[in-house]
C-alpha cells in the first residue's frame, strides 16, 4: 500500500473531516500543512493536483482526490468497513443523505455564524445578523435532535460517515463563546463523539488562532 498524503492546514474545517476519518481507520499518512498562514495553495505543483486551489487534497499512490466528502467516501470504500459506508443501496443512501444535508444546509449555516462571530474582528461584527445566524443553526440542531431520538448515531446504532460532516461542527459550535441552545439528544451524540480518540485528535484542537482573522 502506498503511503497516503493529505494536504491542508489542520485547523481547516473540511480538512478536519479527512483527518478524523484517517484516525478512525488507523491509517499511516503524511500531512502537508498548506493554506492559511502556511500558503501554498497557488503553487503550480498544488494546482496540478487540484485546479481549484482548495484543501483538502488526498494522494494515494497515483490517485488524487479533492473535495472533503469525496475523500471520505474514497477512504471508506478503499480502506473501511461496510459499517462506515454500507454497500446495500438503501443503507448507503441514508449515510449519503446526511452527508449531503450537512454540506448543503448545516455547514453553510454554521459557517455564517462562525465567520460572522469568530473570524470577523469584533469592531466589524454585523450584530443584527448574529442572532438570526444562531437561530438558523439552532433550527438545524433541533432537527438533528429529533432524528437522534432513540438512536446513537445519525444512520443508526453504529458510527458511520454520516456522523463526520455534522459532527465536525460541534466542537467549534459549543466552543466559540456564544450561549447557544442545547438539545439532549445532540448533547448525548456529541458526548459519544468526544469519547472517540480520532475525534479528540482531529477535531478537539485549539482554534483561537483563527479569531478575528478574515483571510482564508
N, C-alpha and C positions, 0 to 999 in steps of 0.2 A: 504494500500500500504506500503510495506517495504521501509525503508529509503535507498536511494541509497548511495553507497560509490564509490568514484573514487580515484585510486592510480596513482601518477605520479607528478613530480615537475611541478609547474605552468609555468615555463619558457621553458618546453619541447614542441617542435613544435607539435607533434602528440597529446599530452595531451591537448594543447590549442584548438584543434578541438573539443574534447569532452566537454571541459569547455564552449566553445561558444554555442554549441547546448543545453547543460543543462541550460544555461542562457536564450536562446531563448524560451525554453519550460517552464521556470519558476519553475523548479523542485527543491525542497529542497534536499540537498545531503551533505554528509561528504566528505572532501577532505584530503587524506593522502599523504603528501609530501614524495615521495621516488624517488630515482635516483639522479644522480649527486652528489653534496656535501651532500645530505641527506642520501645517501647509501640505503641499504635495499633490493636491487634487488636480492641478493644472499641468502636472508634469507629463511629458509625452508618453513615458512608459506606463503611467497610471491610466491615461486616456486610451491607450491601446487596449487595456483590459475593460474599461468601462467608459464608453464615449460620452456618457452623461456627466462624468466627473463627480460622482457621488459615492458615498460609502453606505453600507459595507460592500466589499468585494471578497469573494472566496475563490481560491485556486486549489484545485485538487488534481494534481498531475497536469494533464493538458486541458482540463476542463476549468473554465472561468464562469462563475455565477455571480450576478449582481441582482439587486433588489432583495430586501431583507426576507420577505416571505417566500420568495423563490429559493433563497439559500436554506431556509428552514425546511422546505419540502424536499429539496435535494438531499440534505443531510439525513433527514428521516428516511427517505427512500433508499439511500445507499448504505447507511450505517445503523439505522434504527430498527426498532421492532414495530410490529403492527399496532402495538398499544399506543405508539406516538402518532401514527398516521395509518389508519386501517386500510386494508386492501378492499374490503367489501364496500361497494359503491355508496350505499346509504349511510353507513357509519363514517366513511371518508367525507361525504358531503356535509355531515354535521360539523366535523372538525373544520372543514374549509369555510363553512358559513360563518363560524365565529372568527376565524382569521380575517375573512373579508370584511365582516362587520366592524371589527376592531380597526382595520385600516381605513375604512370609508367613513365611520361615524365616531368611534371613541377617540382614536388618535388625533384627528383634527380638532375635536373639542378640547381635549386635554392640552394639546399644543398651543391653542389660543390662550388658554389660561396660564400655562407655564411661561410662554413668551411674554404675555401681557403683564404678568406679575413678577416673575423671577428674572427673566432675561432682559427686561426693559428697565433702565435706570428709574428710580422712584420719581424723579422730577419730570419724567416723560410719561408716567402712567396715564392711561385713559381710565380714570377712576369710575366713570359712568359705565364703562364696558366690562369691568371686572366682575360685578355681581351677576350679570347675565351669563358670563362665562362659567362662573361657579354653578349657577342653576342648570346650565346645559349639561355640564359634567355630571351633576347630581342626578338628573333625569336618566342618564345612561347608566349610572351605577345602580339606581333603583331598578331599572330593567334587569341588570345583571343579578341583583339581589333576588328577584323573583325567580329567575332561571336557576339559581343555585340552591333554591329551597329543595331539600331532600336529596341533593347530590353533592359530592365532594368537589368535583371539578366541572368545567364547563361542558364537556362532552360526555360526562358520566361519572363513574366511580373511580376512574384512573386518570392520572395526569396525561396530557397529550399536547400536540401542537396547538390545540385550541386555546390553551391557557397562556401561552407565551406572549402573544401581542398585547392582550388586555392586561395580563399580569405584570408586564413590564412597566405599565403606567403607575402602579400602586405605590411604589416606594417614594417616588417624587410627589405624587398627588398628596400623600399623607405627610410628606416631609418638607414642603416648601414654606411652611409657616403660616398658612391660612387655616382658619377654623372651618374646615369642610365638614359636611354632614357624614355620618357613619351609618352603615346598614349591617345588620347582624350576619347575614349570610356572606356578604362581601368580606366583612372583617374575618370571619372564620376561614374563608378561602385564602385570604391574604396571610393568615397565620400558618396555614398549611404550606403556602409557597415559601414563606420566610424560614421554614424548617428545612428546606431543601438546600443542600450545600452549594449546588450550582447557582441557585438564586442569590444566596449570600455573596458569592464570589463575583458574579457578573452584574447584579442589579443593586445590591445594597452597598454601594460605594459612594464616597463623598462627591458632591456636585456643586459645592459652594463656589468653585472657580468659574462657574457659569453665571453667577449672579451679576446682573447689570451689564452683561456682555452681549451685545446685539449682533456681533459678527458670527457667522456660522462656524 
